[in-house]
């Protein structure tokens, strides 16, 4: 075979293969172009029923004008249908202006009605005006102006809106509705109206399925028997249960509960608080401070622990009472206060400590139970138990009883030689102007007393036994001693009084334990208490649905129709094919 023939053969082969490749490339290119065309076509607004049709370039350049005849005109776009009385379709721009009795339906659950709609097919956004009503199953949103973003499945209004569901009616000036998690986000003048309560908030997120509300900013919930205020919190609107975690307080019957975190449940008539708690008794003007507290409304009871202290006003002076646990029970006029374990109390002229304290408002009796010690000015009193009795009319401290093994001690403040002491089976004291002025000791009484003249010179040391003794006091000093029934005693010169007899049997000086300020009420464990961290203060409290970042709020004019978007329908619309 000659060379020219071979070259000719391969050239023809190449031309044939080249044609195949060109045809294949053309076919693939056409397929791509066709796919793009189909995609573009699918984004176009489709005419389902045009009714009467016309064009008027002088009135509406580029618009196809449709109006109803026997039924409304209808359009479809990517899963949504729109009906109206009159429409302007800008096919090149892929947008539609629908006027009169507009209905827009998406799927089986979302229906929007209004007087006028601008629909952008490229953005899948509908701007609705005039008596807008958006229905999604059981909840209905009504407003004057609404932006419905079908791409994001969100609706937005900024000129007041009203939402009604099976439980509540919600209103606000600004609102956004997320259709996928079925969540409303309300801002500015937010309010929930319910037959049993009202909610007011600066911002509130509301889920239509769970009926849960999450609030941010100043918020107030008012029910039949309570009022709750907080600046960050949660509320289950179905069962009236919730909590606040910022500047929270509950007005609950005759108590105000404040704390870093406060929980409330109407069904169980229960409220609790954690960290920096203040519970105020609005009737008795008493206050309890703690770091954990519970209130049971039906039982009229309060439980407090973790550095708990009760503060009440007695004779224009604050009385502080502390225990590992405080409990208050009873109606407002019959309160009973109990302090358990490591109980202590302090008042400027009176303090004490014991294992537990019991105060009954109806009797005015405060009982110091188990290993009690009481200090009044410079007097220390001990016994098996101590009772302080208040006058129910004046509410002033009236008297005291020391039951069994009564012992009263005070330091010799004149010569500082020892301790003045008196003991007996029982002790009965009388307060005058809140100062212990009279003390009666009965049953096997004994006294050791340092006697001085008016110049402060020691006369002697009196040690006496008898059946009963009366001590008259002034500023903790013994002014007068009266012995009853066969006293047996001696006044010893100081040098002749044996050191071993200067302290009566059972003498225990507990001056180092004395509570001299309200800060002394707390021990090292109280002062080193580590408070739990309150969750939700610095992070979102809404955990029901993680939402994508919300788009920026539309410009103030975004929901305002342009003047050219509200044409009057022509008087005659001859149908054109």
C-alpha positions, 0 to 999 in steps of 0.5 A: 500500500502506497504512502499517499493511500495510507495518509488518505485513509487515516485522514478520512478516519479522523474526519469521521471520529471528529464528527462523532465527537462534535455531535456528542459535544453538541448533544451534551451541550444541548442537554446542559442548556435544556436542564438550565432552561427547565430549571429556570422554567421551574422557578417561573410563576405559572398561570393556572387560571387566567380569567380575563386577560389583557395588556396595557403597556401605557398603564403597566409596562411589561405586565400581563393583566388578569381579572376574575370572571366566574372564578378567581384567577390562580397562579402556582409557584413551587408548591404554593398556589395563589388566588385573587380577583385581579393580578399583574404578572411581570413574567420577565421579572418573575413577580406578581401583584395580586389584588382583592381577596388574595389567598395563598396556600402552601401545602395542606397546613399553611394558608395566608389571606389578605387584600393585596400581595406582592410576590417575588418568584426569584426570592420566593417572598410574599409581602401581604397587606390589608387584613393579613391572616396567616393560618398554620393548623390551629394557630392564626396570625393576623396583622396589617402587613406581613413578609412571608419568606417561603425560602426560609419558611419565615414570616415577619411583621413590624406593625403589630400582630395578633396570634390565637391558638387553642390556649392563648392569644398573643400580641406584639408590635414586632414578630417573626414566625418560624414555620419549621419549628413552629416558633414565634419570636415576639418583640416590643409590647409582647402580651399573652392573654389567657383566661387564667393569667396574663404575660407581658414581656419585652421579648418572648419566644413561643412554641405553638406545639408545646405552648412553652414561652421563653422570655428575655428582658423585663417580663411579668406573669400575673395569675389568680394567686401569684405574680412573677417578674423576671428578666430572663426565664421560661413559662409553660403556658399550659400548666402555669409552670416556669422559672426566672434566672435574672432579677426574679421575684414572685409575689406568692400569697403573702410572701415575696420570693426573690433570688438568682433563680426562682421556680414556680408550679401552680399545680403543686402550689410550690415555689423554690429559689436558689442563690441570694434568696430573700423571702419577705413576709408582707404581713409580719414584715419578716425576712428570710435570707438563704441560698436555697428555699422552698415555699409550699402555699397550701401548707403555709410553709417555708423551708430555707437552708444554706446560710439561712437567717431570719430577720424580724423587727423587735422594738425598733431593733432587728432580731437575726435568727440562724440555723442550718435549716429554717422552717416557717409554718402556719397562717400569717397570724399564727406563724411558727419558726423553727431553726434546726442544728447550730441555731443562733440568734442576735439582737444588739442587747440579746444573743444566744445559741443552742441546738434548735429554736422554736418560736410560736407567734400565738404564744409569743414564746421562743424556746432555746432547746438543748445546751442553750446559752443566753447573753443579755448585756454582760449576763450569761445564762444557761440551763437545760432549756430557756424560754423567752416570752414576749408581750403579745400586745406590745410585742416587746420582750417581757420575761424569761424562764430557765428550766433546770440547772439554771446558772447566771454569770457575769464578770466582775467589771469593777475590780476584775477579780472574778465572776459574779454567779448565781444558780438554782433549779429554775430561773425567772427573769423580768425585762423592763425596756428590753433590759433584764432587771429582775431575776428570781432563782428558786430551788437550792440557790447559791450565790458568789458575789463581789461587793464594792462600796461607792468608791469602788473598794472591795468590801468582800466576797459574798457566798450564800445558800438559801431556798430562793434569791432575787437579784435586782440588776441595772446595766448587768450589775447586781444592785441588790440581792434578797435572800429568802428562807433561811439564808446561810452565807458569809462575806469573806475578805478577799484574802480569806476566800479560797480560790477553789470556792470562787466558782460554783459547781457547774460553772462554765464561762462561755464568753468566747462563744458570745455572738456580738454581731450578726456576722458571728451567726455564721461559722466557717462552713457557712462563710466558705459556702460555694454557690452553684452556677445558675445555667442559662444566665450567659447562654440560651435557655431555649433548647427546644429547637436550634434555629439558624441565625435569623436574617437581619430585620428588613428595612423599615420600608421593606413591608411598605408597598410602592405607590405604583403597586396598587392599580385600580382594575380597568373597567373592561378587560376584554379577554385576549388569547 
